[in-house]
Amino acid sequence: MQPQLIEKYTKPVPRYTSYPTAPHFNSDVGNETYKSWLGDLKKDDSLSLYVHIPFCDTLCWFCGCHTKHTLKYQPVADYLPVLMKEITAISKYAKNRPTATRLHWGGGSPTILNPEDILRLANHIKSSFECSDDLEFSIEIDPRGISDEQLDAMAEAGLTRASIGVQDFNPHVQEKINRIQTYEETKRVVDGLRARGVNSLNLDVMYGLPNQTQQDVEATVDKVISLGPDRIAFFGYAHVPWMKKHQTMILEKSLPDNSERFQQANHAAKRLIEAGYQQIGLDHFAKPDDALAVAERENRLARNFQGYTEDNADALLGFGASSIGKLPQGYVQNITATSDYMREIEDNGVAIAKGYALSDEDRMRAHLIEKLMCDYAIDTGDLTRKFGTLAKPIELELQDLHAHDEEGFIIKNEGHYSISEEGRPYIRSIAATFDTFFASGKARHSSAV
């Protein structure tokens, strides 16, 4: 790929884990709207539950999550009963008792919870919601300092999949991101989970980090492959210091440029594919027999706030400070500041700060963008069957995109449009052409590669 094309297609754009994206949520959607939407959920609807633990005992400078640093357990202990109060309230507003099929804990670091609280929280969720017998339960794990007792508690709670943060194994990169983590302590947690029957493992790796080179990324990828995870999430570092002040600790001059980022991503992807992993969308990899890989081959791949998924639940309910939910009617997001969230839950049981009520056109554009991000293709006949006459302007936009495609990234076959292999690394930029909110320029985003 020529450097000028890399620069052309790596302008900052959204990651498209939702449409519209969170910066375009508004205060028109609040607590009462959310309660009404919950009440409309049907008995035979399926739920995906997300629980946010906004605390870490060390603050990684690359982090883009809503979290806060604490060296004491008391803030976590104070947060937990409030979180459980929200879970109780939401379960009652969802009065028709839909069934939870997925449960995911994120953060922050959910593994900041002590063993007793891991079990306490898991049991509270399972007693508050109807849960399927084959509930898929995943937790984001920071392997640094995790105890055997915590691993025991997670296994007892019914953990089925663990997502383990790695980022980079090279000490000189770790120093620049304030995350010192050895291969040996990571392997200890991997082995410990498998010994307890948790065999579905995902490892998170990053490229584009400060002072990171292609050789650094490839060395980390080789060590990750040696651990044999079922899935690998391979994200590009998003430098957004205007949103995350701790990222100012990372000097911009230490970051690889767009060309280097592209090479890091490209070479590491080839290495993973050679090792037998199937590439899933833009930044995930999975063993061919993994459920995510099967979903990709069967065109059932989806995308939500955790990235690529085979989760097809009818609604996603978020719990905890800053968490986001998606229901058939639209999106909701909790208050971000932990103290403000806790006060609102204590007063009202619900703590919505903002959200977005979807129009039919929004649903159509969300479907289109998700299909592009997941399948690298869109069929106008499918759009027409799903959305009727609303699809007509999209057909014209697709025709216009194809007509002005100087690089040959867009392949047209009657009403079917697909993205060439060469164009796939730039799918976020291509998807942005169908985003009517992006054109407003009201939000800032990270690099597209």
Phi, psi and omega in degrees: 000130181290143183305324182293329177287323176301315180295322182297320187258010179245023173297149182301129178217164178294162176276347178055053166271357171203165169213125354296161179280162189306325179300344182259006172292158182220169184279002176295334178260120182224202185302314185292322177298316181298316179301318179297316180296320178298320180294338180276349178296139184265161180303320183271008173286151175254148183240144167246126184252132177240131181239125185255125176250101191271048181222146174220147176272348167223147182256112177283132187287341179279347193296135176249010184272163173277107182206168176219149184274132175217137176260356180245152180275343186302317177300325177291316179297325178288326183288323190300312179296330177291316176303316181291329175296320177296316180302316178298314182297314182295321180298327179284324178291330174277068195293340181275001172060055173298163187260132176278127177251343181225145175219127181225131174254127178229183182194208019052198179230100177303334181281011168284342179292139176284166185304319181297320182284331173301312180291320180300313181292315181299317180293324179294318179298314184290334177275341181272329183240150168292125181240139179293154180298330180254038179309126174271118187240117182235149179225138173280126188241129168264112187286352184286113174080007181290139185265162175298325180294324176293319177298319177300316183294318179296318178296317179295328180288348178101021179304132177245336180217137177243138176246109190257125179284129175240302183072288180202139182265357184276124185304322183290334174281319180301322179298324183283344180245006178059043177219093180268115186212119183273160174298321185295317180288331175292316179296324179301319180288319177302311180295322181294321177294315180297322179296337180262011175088006176267095190259348179265108186237139174240136175244135180262128179233150180232149169238169181081016181278163182298136179061014181274138179244171175303319181296322177297313181298315182294323178295318177295315180300319179298319179291323177296316178301322181296338178276349173065040179293154177288326182225153175225124172263124189239087189264148170275134178300130178258109181270102184229063185296341176289340177259321183241100188298330181294342177289349175293346175289344177262118182285131182299327181292344179272353183275142176295147179284176185300323179295316179294319177301317180299316181293320178301312181295317185293312183292321180292322178299317178299320180296317181293319179296318177298331180278000176103005179273146177265131179284133181245107180060217188279323193214022175237154177221145181211151173297147187303332181267001177289148183302327180292319178293320178297317179298322179295317181292331181265012180056037176249010183293141178231176181218129176222198188290347174265000180108212180287142185204160170258010180290119180243030181299151181288334180211146174248121178252126181256140179233142178104166181302131175077353187295150183244139175238157175228126177239169180307329183277338182159199185252152172223148176224134178288161173305137185279313182295125187301315182296320179292320176301313183297319178297318182292321177295316179300324182278321191232348182080345180227148187219053181282128177266323183195173179187198181202126176269120186284136169269170178298323178293321176302316181298321180293314180292326176296318178297315180299312182294320178297318178297319178296316182292328184265314188254351185055034183198157175212141180244122183293330176297319177297317178299317181295320179296324183276325191234001175064223185292342177299336184285344185302312178300326179295320177302319179293321178295321177295318178298319180293319178299317180294319183294330183256017181275093184287335185268352182075029180284335186257120179255123182250131175224093188056241182268010181255127179242132178227162182259131180293163177304321181292332183273345187299323178299344184252024186297329178297319179293322178293316179298327183297339180292343180257005183266105182288341179278326183300324182296338181290337177069024184273352181233152176255147185224173179269172181301146183285349178235000000 
